[in-house]
Amino acid sequence: MDDLHRALGDISSIRRQMARSTEFRGYGPVTLAATAVFALLAAGVQAIWVPDPANHIGLYLSIWISTATISAALIAAHAVTRAHRIHSGLADEMIRMAVEQFLPAVGAGAFITIVVVYFAPSVLWILPGLWQVIFSLGIFSSCRFLPRAIVLAGGWYLITGLACIAMAGDRALSPWTMGISYGAGQMLVAGILYATAQEAGDEN
């Protein structure tokens, strides 16, 4: 029985090593492009319904948190089905690794939002920039099992996030600081994934 447990442990270890050395192809370019469209639509909604976000911060947060939640759910659902199709037996391990790489950034973004909203409301304008910087860190941490060019997307979000922070005021809450940043950024990610999928012969 001990030999069986040892053999199963060795197999599990081998699977983990294989997953770590394999490029994750679970993220679909079409799905990422859809999230870019969601960001632009959210910016349009904010421009029409929340023209003064500094004085209606609840509505502002509702728009962007809802957009982020829907986008994340769509990406996750498609990643699970796509990973099982492409990576077969390694899918579960690779999905777990993808979540582990990005989850700290998601948690940090959520907790920073809560802290700023409840304890530092005078600097709520800093949130869009912080979200983008944190998102860039999530991308950078995922680079080791994604296409190398994905580092460009991480750099994009870092630059746009710092630019938003540099605005240092209510201008940072403009719908287009989020709409353009995430719209263009997600399109960049989609383009990189599409090129990689074409080279690998994957379906989008």
Backbone as CSV, one residue per row, in Angstrom:
resi,resn,N_x,N_y,N_z,CA_x,CA_y,CA_z,C_x,C_y,C_z
1,MET,0.834,-1.208,0.000,0.000,0.000,0.000,0.870,1.260,0.000
2,ASP,1.977,1.213,0.779,2.890,2.354,0.809,3.499,2.597,-0.565
3,ASP,3.815,1.505,-1.269,4.377,1.639,-2.612,3.379,2.299,-3.551
4,LEU,2.106,1.956,-3.397,1.060,2.549,-4.239,0.953,4.044,-3.975
5,HIS,0.945,4.426,-2.679,0.857,5.839,-2.316,2.077,6.606,-2.817
6,ARG,3.247,5.962,-2.724,4.473,6.597,-3.194,4.432,6.785,-4.713
7,ALA,3.919,5.788,-5.407,3.817,5.878,-6.874,2.844,6.971,-7.287
8,LEU,1.711,7.043,-6.574,0.729,8.087,-6.883,1.309,9.469,-6.607
9,GLY,2.090,9.570,-5.514,2.728,10.849,-5.198,3.728,11.244,-6.260
10,ASP,4.478,10.269,-6.772,5.457,10.553,-7.831,4.750,11.011,-9.111
11,ILE,3.638,10.350,-9.417,2.883,10.734,-10.619,2.361,12.156,-10.482
12,SER,1.837,12.476,-9.290,1.325,13.825,-9.047,2.433,14.860,-9.170
13,SER,3.613,14.532,-8.647,4.750,15.452,-8.740,5.183,15.658,-10.177
14,ILE,5.184,14.590,-10.955,5.551,14.686,-12.373,4.554,15.561,-13.117
15,ARG,3.274,15.383,-12.809,2.237,16.186,-13.466,2.422,17.668,-13.143
16,ARG,2.752,17.974,-11.881,2.975,19.367,-11.506,4.166,19.961,-12.250
17,GLN,5.226,19.177,-12.374,6.416,19.650,-13.085,6.106,19.882,-14.561
18,MET,5.336,18.982,-15.145,4.951,19.144,-16.553,4.085,20.385,-16.738
19,ALA,3.158,20.608,-15.802,2.274,21.776,-15.888,3.077,23.066,-15.786
20,ARG,4.085,23.077,-14.899,4.895,24.285,-14.715,5.747,24.597,-15.939
21,SER,6.085,23.585,-16.711,6.947,23.791,-17.876,6.168,23.904,-19.186
22,THR,4.842,23.912,-19.089,3.987,23.982,-20.283,3.297,25.337,-20.351
23,GLU,3.269,25.923,-21.518,2.596,27.213,-21.699,1.086,27.030,-21.587
24,PHE,0.465,27.819,-20.731,-0.982,27.737,-20.537,-1.704,28.391,-21.712
25,ARG,-2.557,27.612,-22.381,-3.278,28.135,-23.540,-4.787,28.142,-23.292
26,GLY,-5.160,28.248,-22.017,-6.580,28.233,-21.671,-7.300,29.544,-21.918
27,TYR,-6.558,30.655,-21.967,-7.205,31.945,-22.199,-7.489,32.116,-23.689
28,GLY,-8.748,32.329,-24.034,-9.127,32.464,-25.434,-9.068,33.912,-25.901
29,PRO,-8.496,34.182,-27.076,-8.396,35.560,-27.565,-9.745,36.233,-27.790
30,VAL,-10.726,35.467,-28.253,-12.052,36.062,-28.486,-12.668,36.517,-27.165
31,THR,-12.494,35.712,-26.128,-13.021,36.068,-24.809,-12.355,37.324,-24.278
32,LEU,-11.021,37.405,-24.439,-10.309,38.603,-23.973,-10.730,39.836,-24.764
33,ALA,-10.974,39.666,-26.061,-11.447,40.789,-26.870,-12.833,41.240,-26.402
34,ALA,-13.660,40.281,-25.993,-14.989,40.625,-25.487,-14.887,41.471,-24.231
35,THR,-13.924,41.167,-23.363,-13.773,41.972,-22.147,-13.301,43.388,-22.470
36,ALA,-12.568,43.551,-23.569,-12.182,44.895,-24.004,-13.424,45.690,-24.395
37,VAL,-14.348,45.027,-25.086,-15.606,45.669,-25.470,-16.410,46.033,-24.220
38,PHE,-16.422,45.135,-23.239,-17.135,45.420,-21.987,-16.589,46.683,-21.332
39,ALA,-15.265,46.846,-21.340,-14.651,48.022,-20.724,-15.083,49.298,-21.437
40,LEU,-15.124,49.260,-22.753,-15.539,50.441,-23.514,-17.021,50.743,-23.293
41,LEU,-17.835,49.687,-23.208,-19.261,49.888,-22.936,-19.466,50.474,-21.545
42,ALA,-18.696,49.981,-20.574,-18.793,50.507,-19.203,-18.411,51.978,-19.170
43,ALA,-17.379,52.338,-19.934,-16.974,53.744,-19.996,-18.092,54.597,-20.587
44,GLY,-18.758,54.076,-21.623,-19.887,54.795,-22.214,-21.034,54.964,-21.239
45,VAL,-21.320,53.903,-20.478,-22.386,53.967,-19.466,-22.043,55.015,-18.413
46,GLN,-20.797,55.011,-17.966,-20.398,56.003,-16.966,-20.511,57.425,-17.515
47,ALA,-20.074,57.599,-18.760,-20.108,58.941,-19.360,-21.532,59.493,-19.412
48,ILE,-22.495,58.610,-19.635,-23.890,59.047,-19.771,-24.585,59.164,-18.412
49,TRP,-24.402,58.164,-17.551,-25.166,58.084,-16.305,-24.449,58.649,-15.086
50,VAL,-23.119,58.698,-15.145,-22.378,59.190,-13.976,-21.374,60.257,-14.431
51,PRO,-21.870,61.412,-14.880,-20.958,62.443,-15.379,-20.094,63.073,-14.286
52,ASP,-20.540,62.934,-13.032,-19.789,63.500,-11.908,-19.461,62.386,-10.909
53,PRO,-18.528,61.492,-11.262,-18.266,60.318,-10.422,-17.743,60.650,-9.027
54,ALA,-17.058,61.782,-8.876,-16.513,62.137,-7.569,-17.625,62.291,-6.528
55,ASN,-18.796,62.721,-6.965,-19.926,62.906,-6.054,-20.928,61.766,-6.120
56,HIS,-20.643,60.763,-6.938,-21.510,59.581,-7.036,-20.614,58.344,-7.093
57,ILE,-19.737,58.241,-6.108,-18.714,57.199,-6.151,-19.319,55.802,-6.065
58,GLY,-20.469,55.679,-5.421,-21.121,54.376,-5.336,-21.505,53.846,-6.708
59,LEU,-22.078,54.732,-7.534,-22.452,54.326,-8.893,-21.208,54.011,-9.720
60,TYR,-20.178,54.833,-9.544,-18.924,54.608,-10.275,-18.362,53.227,-9.951
61,LEU,-18.283,52.904,-8.663,-17.757,51.608,-8.255,-18.642,50.469,-8.742
62,SER,-19.951,50.676,-8.721,-20.875,49.632,-9.169,-20.632,49.282,-10.632
63,ILE,-20.438,50.314,-11.454,-20.216,50.079,-12.887,-18.947,49.265,-13.115
64,TRP,-17.853,49.689,-12.490,-16.575,49.059,-12.801,-16.376,47.730,-12.078
65,ILE,-16.910,47.598,-10.878,-16.805,46.309,-10.194,-17.678,45.271,-10.899
66,SER,-18.862,45.689,-11.354,-19.726,44.772,-12.109,-19.060,44.345,-13.406
67,THR,-18.447,45.301,-14.091,-17.764,44.980,-15.343,-16.617,44.003,-15.107
68,ALA,-15.837,44.248,-14.047,-14.715,43.361,-13.725,-15.207,41.964,-13.361
69,THR,-16.298,41.890,-12.605,-16.835,40.595,-12.191,-17.340,39.789,-13.378
70,ILE,-18.089,40.446,-14.254,-18.612,39.761,-15.448,-17.469,39.294,-16.338
71,SER,-16.482,40.165,-16.523,-15.337,39.820,-17.370,-14.569,38.631,-16.789
72,ALA,-14.329,38.668,-15.479,-13.589,37.580,-14.830,-14.359,36.266,-14.923
73,ALA,-15.671,36.323,-14.742,-16.487,35.109,-14.813,-16.453,34.524,-16.228
74,LEU,-16.528,35.388,-17.230,-16.489,34.930,-18.623,-15.136,34.288,-18.942
75,ILE,-14.055,34.971,-18.535,-12.709,34.442,-18.788,-12.527,33.098,-18.083
76,ALA,-12.963,33.012,-16.826,-12.791,31.783,-16.051,-13.570,30.624,-16.663
77,ALA,-14.833,30.873,-17.025,-15.664,29.810,-17.591,-15.068,29.282,-18.895
78,HIS,-14.628,30.201,-19.752,-14.057,29.770,-21.030,-12.704,29.105,-20.825
79,ALA,-11.915,29.603,-19.865,-10.598,29.027,-19.613,-10.707,27.576,-19.164
80,VAL,-11.702,27.271,-18.350,-11.874,25.898,-17.868,-12.172,24.954,-19.025
81,THR,-13.143,25.322,-19.872,-13.505,24.445,-20.987,-12.383,24.365,-22.024
82,ARG,-11.746,25.487,-22.295,-10.671,25.511,-23.290,-9.447,24.730,-22.797
83,ALA,-9.109,24.888,-21.518,-7.955,24.179,-20.969,-8.165,22.668,-21.011
84,HIS,-9.372,22.212,-20.695,-9.637,20.776,-20.746,-9.569,20.254,-22.182
85,ARG,-9.915,21.083,-23.129,-9.848,20.659,-24.523,-8.406,20.609,-25.030
86,ILE,-7.590,21.603,-24.630,-6.236,21.725,-25.165,-5.220,20.944,-24.328
87,HIS,-5.326,21.064,-23.004,-4.312,20.468,-22.127,-4.694,19.089,-21.592
88,SER,-5.917,18.676,-21.829,-6.359,17.328,-21.476,-6.061,16.991,-20.012
89,GLY,-5.234,15.981,-19.768,-4.991,15.501,-18.413,-4.296,16.490,-17.503
90,LEU,-3.598,17.483,-18.073,-2.908,18.492,-17.256,-3.793,19.700,-16.958
91,ALA,-5.011,19.702,-17.477,-5.862,20.888,-17.407,-6.096,21.367,-15.979
92,ASP,-6.484,20.460,-15.086,-6.807,20.871,-13.714,-5.605,21.500,-13.019
93,GLU,-4.433,20.906,-13.191,-3.227,21.433,-12.569,-2.874,22.804,-13.135
94,MET,-3.035,22.970,-14.436,-2.683,24.234,-15.066,-3.673,25.337,-14.712
95,ILE,-4.943,24.973,-14.605,-5.953,25.948,-14.180,-5.656,26.401,-12.753
96,ARG,-5.294,25.449,-11.895,-4.955,25.781,-10.508,-3.763,26.738,-10.456
97,MET,-2.775,26.492,-11.284,-1.611,27.369,-11.320,-1.977,28.759,-11.800
98,ALA,-2.850,28.837,-12.823,-3.268,30.137,-13.346,-3.977,30.950,-12.265
99,VAL,-4.837,30.276,-11.502,-5.568,30.955,-10.423,-4.597,31.418,-9.345
100,GLU,-3.657,30.545,-8.972,-2.692,30.896,-7.930,-1.838,32.092,-8.319
101,GLN,-1.524,32.219,-9.603,-0.691,33.327,-10.055,-1.441,34.656,-9.999
102,PHE,-2.735,34.646,-10.349,-3.464,35.909,-10.447,-4.261,36.257,-9.188
103,LEU,-4.552,35.260,-8.359,-5.405,35.496,-7.194,-4.860,36.548,-6.232
104,PRO,-3.536,36.591,-5.947,-3.044,37.642,-5.046,-3.343,39.053,-5.537
105,ALA,-3.244,39.275,-6.854,-3.549,40.594,-7.404,-5.024,40.930,-7.236
106,VAL,-5.881,39.940,-7.471,-7.327,40.160,-7.298,-7.640,40.500,-5.846
107,GLY,-7.057,39.739,-4.919,-7.285,39.994,-3.502,-6.777,41.359,-3.079
108,ALA,-5.584,41.713,-3.555,-5.017,43.022,-3.208,-5.904,44.148,-3.727
109,GLY,-6.383,44.010,-4.954,-7.255,45.041,-5.523,-8.541,45.195,-4.731
110,ALA,-9.122,44.067,-4.318,-10.376,44.116,-3.551,-10.163,44.767,-2.190
111,PHE,-9.108,44.377,-1.489,-8.873,44.913,-0.148,-8.475,46.392,-0.190
112,ILE,-7.695,46.783,-1.184,-7.328,48.197,-1.309,-8.562,49.042,-1.574
113,THR,-9.460,48.526,-2.413,-10.703,49.252,-2.699,-11.507,49.461,-1.425
114,ILE,-11.656,48.405,-0.635,-12.417,48.497,0.615,-11.776,49.501,1.568
115,VAL,-10.463,49.440,1.708,-9.759,50.329,2.636,-9.892,51.785,2.204
116,VAL,-9.707,52.045,0.903,-9.797,53.426,0.421,-11.215,53.965,0.576
117,VAL,-12.203,53.153,0.222,-13.597,53.607,0.291,-14.007,53.928,1.728
118,TYR,-13.635,53.083,2.676,-14.105,53.244,4.042,-13.193,54.083,4.939
119,PHE,-11.902,54.117,4.625,-10.979,54.795,5.535,-10.239,55.976,4.917
120,ALA,-10.270,56.093,3.591,-9.584,57.221,2.946,-10.391,57.738,1.764
121,PRO,-11.661,58.098,1.992,-12.523,58.531,0.883,-12.039,59.800,0.173
122,SER,-11.174,60.550,0.815,-10.674,61.779,0.179,-9.739,61.478,-0.994
123,VAL,-9.247,60.252,-1.090,-8.342,59.907,-2.187,-8.935,58.806,-3.077
124,LEU,-10.245,58.785,-3.194,-10.892,57.781,-4.029,-10.443,57.871,-5.488
125,TRP,-10.008,59.049,-5.911,-9.570,59.220,-7.297,-8.371,58.337,-7.639
126,ILE,-7.669,57.851,-6.618,-6.461,57.060,-6.877,-6.790,55.614,-7.285
127,LEU,-8.040,55.174,-7.070,-8.404,53.789,-7.318,-8.167,53.309,-8.753
128,PRO,-8.584,54.055,-9.790,-8.345,53.548,-11.153,-6.875,53.266,-11.432
129,GLY,-5.997,54.151,-10.976,-4.569,53.941,-11.170,-4.062,52.737,-10.397
130,LEU,-4.512,52.595,-9.146,-4.085,51.450,-8.343,-4.576,50.141,-8.943
131,TRP,-5.825,50.126,-9.419,-6.355,48.910,-10.049,-5.480,48.477,-11.223
132,GLN,-5.093,49.448,-12.040,-4.301,49.109,-13.221,-2.888,48.649,-12.849
133,VAL,-2.283,49.287,-11.860,-0.954,48.864,-11.420,-1.011,47.446,-10.850
134,ILE,-2.015,47.176,-10.031,-2.160,45.839,-9.444,-2.439,44.806,-10.532
135,PHE,-3.261,45.170,-11.508,-3.553,44.262,-12.623,-2.282,43.940,-13.393
136,SER,-1.416,44.949,-13.557,-0.149,44.727,-14.257,0.713,43.725,-13.487
137,LEU,0.694,43.797,-12.158,1.473,42.856,-11.351,0.935,41.436,-11.509
138,GLY,-0.390,41.309,-11.624,-0.975,39.993,-11.869,-0.522,39.423,-13.201
139,ILE,-0.450,40.283,-14.212,0.017,39.832,-15.527,1.486,39.451,-15.473
140,PHE,2.306,40.286,-14.832,3.732,39.985,-14.733,3.969,38.650,-14.013
141,SER,3.184,38.384,-12.960,3.367,37.144,-12.213,2.938,35.927,-13.026
142,SER,2.105,36.149,-14.046,1.631,35.048,-14.888,2.495,34.834,-16.123
143,CYS,3.469,35.713,-16.339,4.248,35.683,-17.583,4.995,34.374,-17.799
144,ARG,5.367,33.700,-16.725,6.231,32.535,-16.896,5.530,31.367,-17.575
145,PHE,4.173,31.326,-17.574,3.514,30.246,-18.307,2.552,30.768,-19.365
146,LEU,2.752,32.029,-19.782,2.001,32.616,-20.884,2.993,33.033,-21.977
147,PRO,2.517,33.382,-23.170,3.446,33.830,-24.213,4.326,34.976,-23.724
148,ARG,5.582,34.982,-24.129,6.524,35.993,-23.642,6.047,37.420,-23.923
149,ALA,5.382,37.600,-25.056,4.945,38.941,-25.441,3.909,39.518,-24.490
150,ILE,3.347,38.680,-23.610,2.325,39.171,-22.679,2.907,40.211,-21.736
151,VAL,4.237,40.245,-21.615,4.880,41.255,-20.774,4.567,42.666,-21.288
152,LEU,4.289,42.786,-22.586,3.911,44.091,-23.150,2.603,44.586,-22.540
153,ALA,1.669,43.664,-22.333,0.392,44.041,-21.721,0.599,44.459,-20.272
154,GLY,1.474,43.737,-19.559,1.782,44.131,-18.191,2.388,45.518,-18.140
155,GLY,3.288,45.807,-19.078,3.893,47.136,-19.157,2.871,48.207,-19.474
156,TRP,1.918,47.883,-20.356,0.858,48.840,-20.710,0.047,49.227,-19.476
157,TYR,-0.397,48.236,-18.719,-1.217,48.540,-17.544,-0.422,49.272,-16.470
158,LEU,0.855,48.970,-16.359,1.687,49.689,-15.394,1.798,51.162,-15.771
159,ILE,2.042,51.429,-17.051,2.192,52.814,-17.519,0.882,53.578,-17.389
160,THR,-0.231,52.958,-17.816,-1.516,53.669,-17.737,-1.928,53.887,-16.289
161,GLY,-1.615,52.923,-15.423,-1.941,53.089,-14.010,-1.177,54.236,-13.388
162,LEU,0.112,54.306,-13.679,0.925,55.404,-13.145,0.464,56.747,-13.720
163,ALA,0.040,56.744,-14.983,-0.466,57.979,-15.596,-1.731,58.458,-14.889
164,CYS,-2.607,57.500,-14.534,-3.835,57.865,-13.808,-3.503,58.460,-12.438
165,ILE,-2.555,57.839,-11.750,-2.167,58.355,-10.439,-1.552,59.750,-10.572
166,ALA,-0.795,59.957,-11.639,-0.152,61.254,-11.863,-1.163,62.374,-12.079
167,MET,-2.387,62.021,-12.509,-3.426,63.047,-12.689,-3.807,63.687,-11.357
168,ALA,-3.665,62.943,-10.277,-3.820,63.463,-8.915,-5.068,64.305,-8.695
169,GLY,-6.215,63.729,-9.021,-7.454,64.445,-8.769,-8.632,63.749,-9.423
170,ASP,-9.767,64.444,-9.435,-10.992,63.845,-9.947,-10.907,63.505,-11.432
171,ARG,-9.949,64.100,-12.154,-9.791,63.744,-13.572,-9.499,62.264,-13.747
172,ALA,-8.879,61.643,-12.743,-8.553,60.218,-12.822,-9.805,59.346,-12.840
173,LEU,-10.949,59.917,-12.425,-12.198,59.169,-12.424,-12.948,59.298,-13.742
174,SER,-12.356,59.945,-14.730,-12.957,60.036,-16.058,-13.256,58.631,-16.583
175,PRO,-14.370,58.453,-17.294,-14.684,57.100,-17.802,-13.611,56.545,-18.713
176,TRP,-12.873,57.421,-19.381,-11.914,56.939,-20.373,-10.566,56.562,-19.790
177,THR,-10.303,56.954,-18.529,-9.065,56.458,-17.906,-9.162,54.957,-17.698
178,MET,-10.357,54.459,-17.483,-10.580,53.019,-17.367,-10.918,52.407,-18.725
179,GLY,-11.796,53.068,-19.457,-12.255,52.506,-20.732,-11.130,52.302,-21.727
180,ILE,-10.308,53.332,-21.913,-9.208,53.225,-22.876,-8.127,52.284,-22.365
181,SER,-7.796,52.405,-21.079,-6.739,51.560,-20.518,-7.076,50.080,-20.656
182,TYR,-8.259,49.698,-20.186,-8.631,48.287,-20.232,-9.084,47.862,-21.625
183,GLY,-9.715,48.762,-22.364,-10.125,48.415,-23.724,-8.919,48.087,-24.591
184,ALA,-7.946,48.988,-24.599,-6.737,48.761,-25.397,-5.899,47.632,-24.817
185,GLY,-5.803,47.578,-23.490,-4.981,46.551,-22.845,-5.492,45.141,-23.109
186,GLN,-6.798,44.944,-22.993,-7.364,43.620,-23.239,-7.297,43.247,-24.720
187,MET,-7.407,44.240,-25.600,-7.232,43.976,-27.023,-5.798,43.559,-27.323
188,LEU,-4.852,44.171,-26.623,-3.448,43.789,-26.782,-3.240,42.342,-26.335
189,VAL,-3.804,41.985,-25.195,-3.703,40.609,-24.719,-4.353,39.655,-25.720
190,ALA,-5.535,40.032,-26.210,-6.231,39.185,-27.183,-5.395,38.988,-28.440
191,GLY,-4.750,40.062,-28.911,-3.922,39.962,-30.101,-2.737,39.027,-29.895
192,ILE,-2.111,39.122,-28.735,-0.974,38.249,-28.427,-1.423,36.791,-28.358
193,LEU,-2.536,36.549,-27.703,-3.046,35.182,-27.587,-3.487,34.637,-28.941
194,TYR,-4.057,35.505,-29.774,-4.493,35.070,-31.109,-3.293,34.638,-31.946
195,ALA,-2.232,35.447,-31.908,-1.032,35.104,-32.677,-0.444,33.785,-32.186
196,THR,-0.430,33.592,-30.885,0.091,32.347,-30.319,-0.782,31.160,-30.695
197,ALA,-2.110,31.364,-30.648,-3.031,30.288,-31.002,-2.883,29.884,-32.469
198,GLN,-2.635,30.876,-33.339,-2.446,30.575,-34.749,-1.194,29.738,-34.967
199,GLU,-0.119,30.098,-34.242,1.125,29.356,-34.373,0.967,27.914,-33.877
200,ALA,0.160,27.758,-32.795,-0.017,26.426,-32.208,-1.125,25.630,-32.889
201,GLY,-1.895,26.310,-33.738,-3.000,25.637,-34.417,-4.217,25.419,-33.547
202,ASP,-4.349,26.236,-32.480,-5.505,26.107,-31.591,-6.720,26.778,-32.201
203,GLU,-7.898,26.334,-31.717,-9.124,27.050,-32.036,-9.255,28.229,-31.086
204,ASN,-9.846,29.346,-31.563,-10.027,30.507,-30.717,-11.256,30.395,-29.826
